[in-house]
Amino acid sequence: MRFLPGNPRALGLAAALAATAMAGPAAPQPASRTARAPRAAEEGGKASARAEPGATPLRGSLGVPVGERLLSSSDPAARLRGIERLGAIGTEEAVSALLAALEQHGAPGARDPRARLAAVRALAPHARRDSVRQLLARELSESAPARGAASPLGEVLRGTAALALARTGERRALGVLVNAIVQGGAAGEAAARAIKAHPPASLQLLLGSRKRLEPALASFLGDLGDLRAIAALRPMLEGGDRSAQVAAARALARLGDEAALAKARAWLRKPEPGLFEPTAEILVYLGAPEAADAVAALLGSELGRMEGLRLAELGPAERLAPALARALPLLPDDARPRAVAAIGRAGGAEAARQLRRVLSERPELATAAAFALATMPGAEARAAVAELFDGPRAAKDADLRRLGLRAGVVRGLALRDAPEALEKRLLAALAAPIGSSDRAVGVFGAVALGLRDAVDVVGACSPSSCDRAAVHAAARGALARGERALAALAPLFAALAAPGGNPAPGAANAAKSGDAAPDAAAISAGVALLAEPGGGAIATSRLAALAEAGGPLSPLAARALASRDDEVVRGRIERLLEGSDPVVRAHVALGLGSDPMPDSVSLLARAYRFEDDPAVRRAIVRGLSRRTEVQRRRVLVAARDLDPDEGVRALARAALSGADARALDMPRSALATGVVWVAIVPNDPSASGSASSRPARLVRPDGLAVPVVADPDGVLLVPAVPPGASAVLLAPAAPPGDAGS
């Protein structure tokens, strides 16, 4: 049949065929039926298809039924498409279909953590509906093993469900969260984080009709930090329920309300079993004069010693230094370094004296004591550090002298209060024999404090002839000097990281294939990649080999490789992004933020969907913040609203608010004054050689991985580390007789 231009029947048939082609294969249509063009909806690009009576194929291809068919599929990817399709439609019919599929006993989607997480995200905008709220409540609760409680996504799933409930600000949804807090466990922790992220407009929405609060809820109100809770907590101080009194008093103390002080002092006068620890905590939070004596008493008791240590860390006081020193030998081995650090934070002349005793009497805690002195303000601590490297014993004890020099450098970096004689002693150490620990300490200190440039100290260095100990120390020292000092090491890194640059025995065959592992000097010089995120002069094939090798250089090499994305290396980048090492995954995501390929934003979006590691999700959001493609917005909105990690949500908010992407980047200059000090001590004394010049990967609190190598005596000093917890992963020790890394 021939159709003339403008024929309404022809136009309707053409539109219907075009819509069917975009949606995918459709069921064959009877020849006698003709479908009309769908009408585009105004919101969200949704479309509602209308057909003549009896004409169902178009609706079956585009509407809710196809989502239901996908949900019942045995293919997990198809089920995810079905969930997202129904969530995008968002009608009452679509939501009901999604709920029915998830609640059906034995349904594939009900057992798949990925499908359940996708469903929670899709249903979050409808959390005010009773049926949706009930499903979110079930996902929040600690699930049975049959529902995937052991899945790595379990925490993400609980946190997302809790945030979806908290965002509503609705009484019944908040009631679900409060009940979870009262019951405790993982669900209670997720609920508490969600309410802190989205505090209710009125505390009455949280408290409901309760006349007296459960102890768990009272404790949460103290953590919430909302001063409106004081009125509800004060009446709990009186009454017969002692556990409620204790919880209320602790919460009021956290809120800074001195109504708890009278109760704590009354308990202090008439001690009862189990009351002394909370009493001491209340006194510490409120800064009461009796606090130090109460903490000292806990440190002196066998059952309360660990709680006393925690409170000594929470409220440092000069009067606690002797009590901490007395408790030191009675604490568990892994708690003793904490006690030494607490002595340093106590401060004052007595603390310095106690730390000197630790240095002389407890060699296993010498590093902890030296670090405490190095970071403790005051003339007493400075004099104690100077005595370590410039005192009478230092001339006879090389280990003590190196310990003191390191403490002096740390003090200079952290407090800008180095002892006067430090510079002279560091320069003298530079004259020590090549490859010695003494020279390594001098090199590190001289470079870190700006007395010498890293490149000048290292001098002529080639793969076959190089003072590797000096390279290790100079590279770590350059971290304290910022981007320019790190960039100056780029030529050295390029030379040492080349496939033929590894002089290790047995590496010749590997070098021919271009996959030779870098030796320790190349690993140290790899800090240059911090200043050159794109990899500088390193060949792309070499970056790929380093990224896939899994050593200390792998994360930074993976970041550089991702920034050079093209059709040739895309497959390798995708494998790294899906790999088992979360640090490498995070750095690939950072590199994709500078990827020249426009479709890399889709890689980041897919990676975010089911990533269980919050550090990787933060890196993905950082990467997306540098992209300009429209696809980034959907992921950033989901991250801002529903990600369980506070850091992820903050980064996503900043990216969506139009903040300069460079402001969200990890700093490349030496802005931080923190120093990580690690002494590598083998479990087997006969393996002491394994600690010498040991490569490692230090992951800073902001997620950036720094390749480092220890000094010959097994000590690692890494400067320019932001505040927070860092992680150090040692590379495998080389087998005896092998010079590999």
C-alpha positions in Angstrom: 0.0 0.0 0.0 1.3 3.5 -0.8 0.8 6.4 1.6 0.8 10.0 0.4 2.6 12.7 2.4 0.5 14.0 5.2 -1.6 10.9 5.4 -2.5 10.6 9.2 -2.4 6.8 9.0 1.2 6.9 7.7 2.3 9.3 10.4 0.8 7.3 13.2 2.3 4.0 12.0 5.8 5.6 11.5 5.7 7.0 15.1 4.6 3.7 16.5 7.4 1.9 14.7 10.0 4.4 15.9 8.9 4.0 19.5 9.0 0.2 19.2 12.5 0.3 17.7 13.9 2.5 20.6 12.4 0.2 23.2 13.7 -3.0 21.7 12.1 -6.0 20.0 8.3 -6.2 20.3 5.8 -8.9 19.8 4.5 -9.3 16.2 1.5 -7.1 15.5 -1.6 -8.4 13.8 -1.8 -6.9 10.3 -5.3 -5.6 10.9 -4.3 -3.4 13.9 -2.6 -0.1 13.8 -0.9 1.6 16.8 -1.0 5.3 17.4 2.0 7.4 18.4 2.6 7.6 22.1 2.1 10.9 23.9 5.3 12.2 25.6 4.9 13.1 29.2 6.3 16.4 30.5 8.2 15.1 33.5 11.3 13.0 33.5 11.1 12.0 29.9 8.4 9.4 30.8 5.9 8.4 28.2 2.4 6.9 28.5 1.4 4.8 25.5 -2.1 4.8 24.3 -3.4 2.3 21.8 -6.7 1.6 20.1 -8.9 -0.9 21.9 -7.3 -4.3 21.8 -3.9 -3.1 20.6 -1.5 -4.2 23.5 1.9 -4.8 21.9 3.1 -1.2 22.3 2.1 -1.1 25.9 3.7 -4.4 26.5 7.0 -3.1 25.1 7.1 0.2 26.9 5.1 0.1 30.1 4.8 -1.7 33.5 4.4 -5.3 32.0 7.8 -5.3 30.5 9.3 -4.3 33.9 7.4 -7.2 35.5 8.8 -9.6 32.9 12.3 -8.4 33.4 11.9 -8.8 37.2 11.0 -12.4 36.8 14.0 -13.1 34.5 16.8 -15.5 35.6 19.3 -12.9 34.3 20.4 -10.6 37.2 21.2 -7.8 34.7 17.7 -8.0 33.3 16.2 -7.9 36.8 18.1 -4.7 37.5 16.8 -3.2 34.3 13.3 -4.1 35.4 13.7 -2.5 38.8 15.1 0.7 37.3 12.4 0.8 34.6 9.6 0.6 37.2 11.3 3.1 39.4 11.7 5.5 36.6 8.0 5.2 35.7 7.1 5.9 39.3 3.4 5.5 39.0 1.3 3.8 41.7 1.0 0.8 39.4 4.8 0.6 38.8 5.5 0.9 42.5 3.0 -1.8 43.4 4.5 -4.1 40.7 8.0 -3.6 42.1 6.8 -4.2 45.7 5.0 -7.4 44.7 8.0 -8.8 42.9 10.3 -8.2 45.9 7.8 -9.6 48.4 7.0 -12.7 46.4 8.4 -15.7 48.3 11.3 -17.3 46.4 11.5 -14.6 43.8 15.0 -14.1 42.4 15.0 -10.4 43.1 14.2 -11.0 46.8 17.4 -13.0 47.2 19.7 -10.8 45.2 21.4 -8.0 47.4 22.1 -5.9 44.2 18.5 -6.1 43.2 17.3 -5.2 46.7 19.7 -2.2 46.8 18.5 -1.0 43.4 14.9 -1.4 44.6 15.5 0.6 47.8 17.0 3.4 45.8 14.1 3.3 43.3 11.5 3.3 46.1 13.1 6.0 48.3 11.0 8.8 46.7 7.9 6.9 47.7 8.9 6.2 51.3 5.8 7.9 52.7 3.6 5.1 51.4 2.8 2.5 54.0 3.8 -0.4 51.8 7.1 1.1 50.8 7.9 2.1 54.4 7.3 -1.4 55.6 9.7 -2.8 52.9 12.3 -0.2 54.0 11.8 -1.2 57.6 12.5 -4.9 56.7 15.6 -4.0 54.8 16.8 -1.9 57.7 16.4 -4.7 60.2 19.1 -7.3 60.6 18.3 -9.8 57.9 18.3 -13.5 58.1 21.1 -15.2 56.1 18.5 -16.2 53.4 18.1 -12.5 52.7 21.8 -11.9 52.1 23.0 -10.6 55.5 26.5 -11.9 54.7 26.7 -9.9 51.5 29.3 -7.1 51.4 26.4 -4.8 50.3 24.5 -5.5 53.6 25.8 -2.4 55.3 25.1 -0.2 52.2 21.6 -1.7 51.9 20.8 -1.0 55.6 22.2 2.5 55.5 20.4 3.4 52.3 17.1 2.1 53.7 17.6 4.1 56.9 18.4 7.3 55.0 15.3 6.8 52.8 13.2 6.7 55.9 14.9 9.6 57.7 14.6 11.9 54.6 10.8 11.8 54.9 10.8 13.5 58.3 7.5 11.7 58.8 6.5 10.4 62.2 5.9 6.8 61.3 9.1 6.5 59.4 11.1 8.0 62.2 9.3 5.6 64.6 10.8 2.7 62.6 14.3 4.3 63.1 13.8 4.9 66.8 12.7 1.3 67.3 15.8 0.1 65.6 18.0 2.4 67.8 16.3 0.9 70.9 16.9 -2.6 69.7 20.5 -1.9 68.9 22.8 -3.9 66.6 23.8 -3.0 63.0 20.3 -1.7 62.3 20.4 0.6 65.2 23.7 2.0 64.1 22.4 2.6 60.6 19.3 4.3 62.0 21.3 6.6 64.3 23.6 7.7 61.4 20.5 8.4 59.2 18.8 10.6 61.8 22.0 12.5 62.4 22.2 13.1 58.6 18.5 14.3 58.5 17.6 15.6 62.0 13.8 15.9 62.5 12.2 19.3 62.6 10.8 18.5 66.0 12.2 16.1 68.6 8.6 15.1 69.4 8.6 13.3 66.1 11.4 11.1 67.6 10.0 10.7 71.1 6.4 10.1 70.2 4.2 9.4 73.1 6.9 8.0 75.3 6.6 9.1 78.9 10.1 7.8 79.8 12.9 7.2 77.3 14.7 3.9 76.9 18.4 4.1 77.9 19.5 3.4 74.3 17.3 6.3 73.1 18.6 8.6 75.8 22.2 7.8 74.8 21.4 8.5 71.2 20.0 12.0 72.1 23.3 12.8 73.7 25.2 11.8 70.6 22.7 13.7 68.4 23.9 17.0 70.0 20.5 18.6 69.9 20.1 20.9 72.9 16.3 20.5 72.7 16.8 17.0 74.2 17.8 18.4 77.5 14.2 19.0 78.6 13.4 15.4 77.9 16.5 14.0 79.6 16.5 15.9 82.9 13.4 14.2 84.4 15.1 10.9 83.8 17.8 11.7 86.5 15.2 11.0 89.1 13.4 7.7 89.6 14.0 4.1 90.4 15.5 2.9 87.1 19.3 3.3 87.6 20.2 2.4 84.0 17.9 5.1 82.7 19.5 7.6 85.2 23.0 6.7 84.0 22.1 7.0 80.3 20.4 10.3 80.9 23.3 11.7 82.9 25.8 10.6 80.3 23.7 12.2 77.5 23.3 15.4 79.4 27.1 15.5 80.0 27.7 15.2 76.3 25.3 18.0 75.7 27.3 20.1 78.3 24.4 20.4 80.7 25.6 20.5 84.3 22.4 19.1 85.7 24.3 15.7 85.5 27.1 17.0 87.6 25.2 16.9 90.9 24.1 13.4 90.2 27.7 12.3 89.3 29.1 13.9 92.5 26.4 12.1 94.6 27.4 8.8 93.0 31.1 9.6 93.7 30.3 10.1 97.4 28.4 6.8 97.7 30.0 4.5 95.2 27.9 1.6 93.9 29.0 -1.3 91.7 29.0 -0.4 88.0 28.6 3.3 88.6 32.2 4.5 88.9 33.0 4.3 85.2 30.0 6.4 84.0 30.6 8.8 86.9 34.2 9.4 85.7 33.0 9.8 82.1 30.4 12.5 83.2 33.1 14.3 85.2 35.5 14.3 82.2 32.9 15.6 79.7 31.9 18.4 82.1 35.5 19.3 82.9 34.9 18.8 86.6 37.9 19.3 89.1 37.4 15.7 90.3 37.8 14.3 86.8 41.5 13.6 86.9 41.4 11.8 90.2 38.5 9.7 89.1 40.3 8.7 85.9 43.4 7.9 87.9 41.4 5.6 90.2 40.1 3.8 87.1 43.7 3.4 85.8 44.6 1.8 89.1 41.8 -0.8 89.0 42.0 -4.0 87.2 38.5 -4.0 85.8 38.4 -0.3 84.9 41.9 0.2 83.5 41.0 0.2 79.8 38.1 2.6 80.4 40.5 4.8 82.4 42.8 4.8 79.4 39.9 5.8 77.1 39.0 8.7 79.4 42.6 9.8 79.7 42.7 10.1 75.9 39.4 11.9 76.0 40.4 14.4 78.7 44.2 14.9 78.9 45.5 16.3 82.2 49.0 16.8 83.6 48.0 15.0 86.8 47.3 11.8 84.8 50.9 11.3 83.6 52.1 9.4 86.8 48.9 7.2 86.8 49.3 6.3 83.2 53.0 5.4 83.8 52.0 3.1 86.7 49.3 1.5 84.6 51.7 0.9 81.6 53.0 -2.5 82.6 49.6 -3.7 83.6 47.9 -2.9 80.2 47.6 -5.4 77.3 50.6 -5.2 74.9 48.5 -3.6 72.1 47.3 -0.9 74.5 50.6 0.2 75.8 51.5 2.5 72.8 48.2 4.2 73.4 49.1 4.8 77.0 52.5 6.3 76.0 50.8 8.6 73.6 48.3 9.6 76.4 51.3 10.5 78.6 52.5 12.8 75.9 49.1 14.4 75.5 49.0 15.0 79.3 51.9 17.4 78.8 54.1 19.2 81.3 57.4 18.4 83.0 56.1 15.3 84.7 55.0 13.8 81.4 58.4 14.5 79.9 60.1 12.8 82.8 57.9 9.7 82.5 58.6 9.4 78.8 62.3 9.6 79.5 61.9 6.7 81.9 60.0 4.7 79.2 62.8 5.3 76.8 65.5 4.0 79.2 63.5 1.1 80.7 61.2 -0.2 77.9 63.1 -0.4 74.6 60.0 -2.0 72.9 58.2 1.3 73.5 61.0 3.5 72.5 59.5 4.6 69.2 56.2 5.4 70.9 57.9 7.5 73.6 60.1 9.3 71.1 57.1 10.2 69.0 55.2 11.4 72.1 58.1 13.7 73.0 58.4 14.9 69.4 54.7 16.0 69.3 54.4 17.3 72.8 54.7 21.1 73.1 57.0 22.6 75.7 60.6 23.2 76.5 60.8 20.0 78.6 59.9 17.9 75.7 62.3 19.8 73.3 65.2 19.3 75.7 64.4 15.6 76.0 64.5 15.2 72.3 67.8 17.0 72.0 69.3 14.8 74.7 68.5 11.7 72.6 70.7 12.7 69.7 73.1 15.2 71.3 73.5 13.8 74.9 76.3 11.7 76.4 74.7 8.4 75.5 74.1 9.4 71.9 77.8 9.2 71.0 78.0 5.6 72.1 74.5 4.3 71.0 73.8 4.7 67.3 70.3 3.4 67.6 69.4 6.0 70.2 71.1 8.7 68.2 69.0 7.8 65.1 65.9 7.7 67.3 66.6 11.2 68.5 67.3 12.6 65.1 64.0 11.2 63.8 62.2 12.7 66.8 63.8 16.0 66.2 62.7 16.0 62.5 59.2 15.1 63.5 59.2 17.9 66.0 60.4 20.3 63.4 57.7 19.2 60.9 54.8 18.9 63.3 55.4 21.8 65.8 58.0 23.9 63.9 60.0 23.6 67.2 63.1 21.6 66.3 66.0 21.5 68.8 68.8 24.0 68.0 71.5 21.3 67.4 69.3 19.3 65.0 70.5 20.9 61.8 74.2 20.4 62.7 73.7 16.7 63.5 71.6 16.0 60.4 74.3 17.5 58.1 76.9 15.4 60.0 74.8 12.3 59.4 74.9 13.0 55.6 78.6 12.1 55.7 77.9 8.6 57.0 78.8 5.6 54.7 76.6 5.1 51.6 73.7 2.7 52.3 73.9 3.1 56.0 70.9 3.8 58.3 72.7 6.9 59.7 73.0 8.4 56.3 69.4 7.6 55.5 68.3 9.5 58.6 70.4 12.5 57.6 69.1 12.5 54.1 65.4 12.3 55.2 65.8 15.0 57.7 67.8 17.4 55.5 65.3 17.1 52.6 62.2 17.2 54.8 63.3 20.3 56.6 64.4 22.0 53.5 68.2 21.9 54.2 68.9 20.1 51.0 67.1 19.3 47.7 66.2 15.7 47.2 67.8 15.5 43.7 71.0 17.1 44.9 71.3 14.6 47.8 70.7 11.6 45.6 73.1 12.8 43.0 73.9 10.7 40.0 71.7 7.7 40.1 71.2 5.0 37.4 69.7 1.6 37.5 73.1 0.0 37.8 74.6 2.4 40.3 72.6 4.2 43.0 72.5 4.8 46.7 69.1 3.2 47.1 68.8 4.0 50.8 69.3 7.7 50.0 66.7 7.5 47.3 64.2 6.0 49.7 64.9 8.6 52.4 65.0 11.6 49.9 61.7 10.6 48.3 59.9 10.5 51.6 61.5 13.7 52.7 60.3 15.4 49.5 56.7 14.7 50.5 57.1 17.4 53.2 58.3 20.0 50.6 55.4 19.9 48.2 54.6 19.5 44.6 57.7 21.1 43.1 60.1 18.8 45.1 58.1 15.7 44.1 58.0 16.7 40.4 61.8 17.1 40.5 62.0 13.3 41.1 60.1 12.5 37.9 63.2 12.0 35.6 64.7 9.7 38.2 61.4 7.7 38.4 61.2 7.5 34.6 64.7 6.0 34.5 64.3 3.5 37.3 60.8 2.4 36.4 61.7 1.5 32.8 61.4 -2.2 32.1 65.2 -2.5 31.8 65.8 -0.4 34.9 65.5 -3.3 37.4 68.9 -4.7 38.2 67.5 -7.5 40.4 68.9 -11.0 39.6 66.7 -13.0 37.4 64.8 -10.0 36.0 66.4 -10.1 32.6 63.9 -12.4 31.0 61.0 -10.4 32.4 62.6 -7.2 31.2 62.6 -8.4 27.7 58.8 -8.8 27.9 58.4 -5.3 29.3 56.8 -6.6 32.5 59.8 -6.5 34.9 58.8 -5.5 38.4 60.3 -2.2 39.6 62.9 -2.4 42.3 62.7 -0.6 45.6 64.3 2.6 44.3 61.8 2.9 41.6 59.0 2.4 44.1 60.4 5.2 46.2 60.8 7.6 43.3 57.2 6.8 42.4 56.1 9.6 44.7 56.7 11.7 41.6 53.3 10.4 40.4 51.7 12.5 43.2 52.8 15.6 41.3 52.2 14.2 37.9 48.8 12.4 38.0 48.9 11.7 34.3 52.1 9.7 34.6 54.5 12.2 33.0 57.0 10.6 30.7 56.2 7.0 31.6 54.9 5.0 28.6 51.3 3.9 28.8 52.2 0.2 28.4 54.5 0.5 31.4 51.9 2.3 33.5 49.5 -0.6 32.6 52.1 -3.2 33.7 52.7 -1.3 37.0 49.0 -0.9 37.7 48.4 -4.6 37.2 51.4 -5.7 39.2 49.7 -5.1 42.5 52.7 -3.6 44.3 53.0 -0.2 46.2 53.1 1.6 42.8 49.9 0.0 41.6 47.4 2.6 42.8 49.2 5.7 41.4 50.0 3.9 38.2 46.3 2.9 37.8 45.3 6.6 38.3 47.6 7.7 35.6 46.6 4.9 33.3 42.9 5.8 33.6 43.6 9.4 32.7 45.1 8.1 29.4 42.0 6.1 28.5 41.6 5.1 24.9 40.3 2.1 22.9 43.5 0.2 23.4 43.7 0.3 27.2 39.9 0.5 28.0 39.7 -3.2 28.7 42.5 -3.1 31.2 41.0 0.0 33.0 37.7 -1.8 33.3 39.4 -4.9 34.8 41.2 -2.7 37.3 38.0 -0.9 38.2 36.3 -4.2 38.9 39.3 -5.7 40.7 39.6 -7.0 44.3 41.9 -4.2 45.6 39.7 -1.3 46.8 42.7 1.1 46.8 43.4 0.5 43.2 39.7 0.8 42.3 39.6 4.2 44.1 42.6 5.4 42.1 41.2 4.3 38.8 38.0 6.3 39.6 40.2 9.4 40.4 42.0 9.0 37.1 38.7 8.6 35.1 37.8 12.1 36.3 40.5 13.4 33.9 39.8 10.8 31.2 39.6 12.4 27.7 37.0 9.8 26.6 33.4 11.2 27.1 31.9 7.8 27.9 34.2 7.4 30.9 31.4 9.0 33.0 29.4 5.8 32.3 32.2 3.7 33.8 32.1 5.8 36.9 28.3 5.6 37.1 28.3 1.8 36.8 31.1 1.5 39.3 29.1 3.5 41.9 26.0 1.4 41.8 27.1 -1.6 43.8 30.4 -0.5 45.3 30.6 -1.6 49.0 33.7 0.3 50.0 33.0 3.9 51.1 36.5 5.1 50.2 36.0 3.9 46.6 32.6 5.6 46.5 34.3 8.9 47.7 36.8 8.5 44.9 34.1 7.9 42.3 32.3 11.1 43.4 35.6 13.0 43.2 36.0 11.7 39.7 32.4 12.6 38.7 32.9 16.1 40.1 35.5 16.7 37.4 33.1 15.6 34.6 30.7 17.8 32.7 28.5 15.1 31.1 24.9 15.2 32.0 25.0 11.5 33.1 26.9 12.4 36.2 24.0 14.2 37.8 21.8 11.1 38.5 24.7 9.4 40.3 25.6 12.5 42.3 22.0 13.1 43.4 21.7 9.4 44.6 25.0 9.8 46.4 24.0 13.1 48.0 20.6 11.8 49.2 21.1 8.1 49.9 24.7 7.1 50.4 25.3 5.8 53.9 28.8 7.4 54.1 28.8 11.0 55.3 32.0 11.8 53.3 30.4 10.6 50.1 27.3 12.7 50.7 29.4 15.8 51.5 31.4 15.5 48.3 28.3 14.9 46.2 26.6 18.0 47.7 29.6 20.1 46.9 29.8 18.8 43.3 26.1 19.5 42.7 26.3 22.9 44.2 28.7 24.0 41.5 31.9 23.9 43.6 35.1 24.1 41.6 36.2 20.6 40.9 39.7 21.4 41.8 38.5 22.2 45.3 37.3 18.6 45.7 40.6 17.2 44.5 43.1 15.6 46.9 45.7 18.2 47.7 49.0 17.7 45.8 51.1 20.1 47.9 52.3 19.6 51.4 49.4 21.2 53.3 49.4 18.8 56.2 52.0 18.6 59.0 51.1 15.1 60.3 53.8 12.5 60.3 53.4 8.7 60.3 56.2 6.8 62.2 56.3 3.1 61.8 59.0 0.7 63.1 58.9 -2.6 61.2 59.6 -5.4 63.7 59.6 -9.0 62.4 57.6 -11.5 64.4 60.6 -13.9 64.1 63.9 -12.4 65.3 65.8 -14.5 62.8 64.0 -12.7 59.9 65.3 -9.3 60.9 66.6 -8.7 57.4 63.1 -8.7 56.0 62.5 -5.3 57.6 65.4 -3.7 56.0 64.4 -1.4 53.1 61.0 -2.9 53.0 58.6 -1.4 50.4 55.1 -0.5 51.6 52.0 1.4 50.6 50.7 4.0 52.9 47.1 5.0 52.4 46.4 8.5 53.8 43.2 9.4 55.5 42.0 11.1 52.3 42.4 7.9 50.4 45.6 8.7 48.4 48.2 5.9 48.3 51.8 6.8 48.7 54.6 4.3 47.7 57.4 4.3 50.3 60.4 2.2 51.3 61.8 1.9 54.8 65.3 2.8 55.9 67.9 0.0 56.2 67.0 -0.3 59.9 63.3 -0.9 59.1 61.9 2.5 60.1 59.4 4.4 58.0 58.8 8.2 58.5 56.2 9.6 56.1 55.4 13.3 56.4 52.6 15.5 55.0 49.8 13.2 56.1 46.4 14.8 56.8 44.7 14.2 60.2 43.0 10.8 60.6 43.7 7.1 60.4 46.2 5.9 57.9 46.8 2.4 56.8 50.2 0.8 56.0 50.5 -2.3 53.8 53.9 -3.9 53.6 54.9 -5.5 50.3 55.7 -9.3 50.6 59.2 -9.9 51.8 61.7 -11.1 49.2 62.8 -14.7 49.5 66.4 -15.2 50.9 69.0 -14.4 48.2 66.5 -12.6 46.0 67.0 -8.8 45.5 63.4 -8.2 44.3 61.0 -5.8 45.9 
